[in-house]
Amino acid sequence: MAEGSLHQDVGHLEGKLESLEKSVEKLTGKVEVLTGVLDQGKGARWAALAFLGLGAAAVSVLTTIITFFGMKITTGGN
């Protein structure tokens, strides 16, 4: 009787192990997806920073040009 009970316990543990393996596989897939999303977010962050940097540079250039020509106009072209 003890031997039959042991076989039942082993069978029960095997079933739980298979279920656990399936859960780990699902979680691994979800972690991979989340990692991909985070990597995309990093790329978008760098793109946004580059865009903002270019925008700031453009504003700086326009300000310099306006100031330069504004000084030319107010000083009579000298």
C-alpha positions in Angstrom: 0.0 0.0 0.0 2.8 2.4 0.7 4.4 1.7 -2.6 1.1 2.5 -4.5 0.9 5.8 -2.5 4.5 6.6 -3.4 3.7 6.1 -7.1 0.7 8.3 -6.8 2.7 11.0 -5.1 5.4 10.9 -7.8 2.7 11.1 -10.5 1.2 14.0 -8.8 4.6 15.8 -8.5 5.3 15.1 -12.2 2.0 16.8 -13.1 2.8 19.8 -11.0 6.3 20.0 -12.5 4.9 20.0 -16.0 2.5 22.7 -15.0 5.3 24.7 -13.5 7.4 24.3 -16.7 4.5 25.6 -18.8 4.1 28.6 -16.5 7.9 29.4 -16.7 7.7 29.2 -20.5 4.8 31.7 -20.6 6.5 34.0 -18.2 9.7 33.8 -20.3 7.8 34.9 -23.3 6.2 37.8 -21.5 9.6 39.0 -20.2 11.0 38.9 -23.7 8.1 41.0 -25.0 8.5 43.5 -22.1 12.2 43.7 -22.8 11.5 44.5 -26.4 9.0 47.2 -25.5 11.6 48.8 -23.1 14.2 48.7 -25.8 11.9 50.5 -28.1 11.2 53.1 -25.4 15.0 53.7 -25.1 15.2 54.3 -28.8 12.2 56.7 -28.8 13.8 58.5 -25.8 17.0 59.1 -27.7 15.1 60.1 -30.9 13.1 62.7 -28.8 16.3 64.0 -27.3 17.9 64.4 -30.7 14.8 66.1 -32.1 14.7 68.5 -29.1 18.4 69.2 -29.5 18.0 70.0 -33.2 15.1 72.2 -32.3 17.1 74.1 -29.7 20.0 74.5 -32.2 17.6 75.9 -34.9 16.1 78.4 -32.4 19.6 79.5 -31.5 20.6 80.0 -35.1 17.4 81.9 -35.9 18.0 84.1 -32.8 21.6 84.8 -33.9 20.5 85.7 -37.4 17.7 88.0 -36.2 20.0 89.7 -33.8 22.7 90.2 -36.4 20.4 91.7 -39.0 18.6 93.7 -36.3 21.8 95.3 -35.3 22.7 96.0 -38.9 19.3 97.7 -39.4 19.5 99.8 -36.2 23.1 100.9 -36.7 22.5 101.9 -40.3 24.3 98.9 -42.0 27.7 99.3 -40.3 
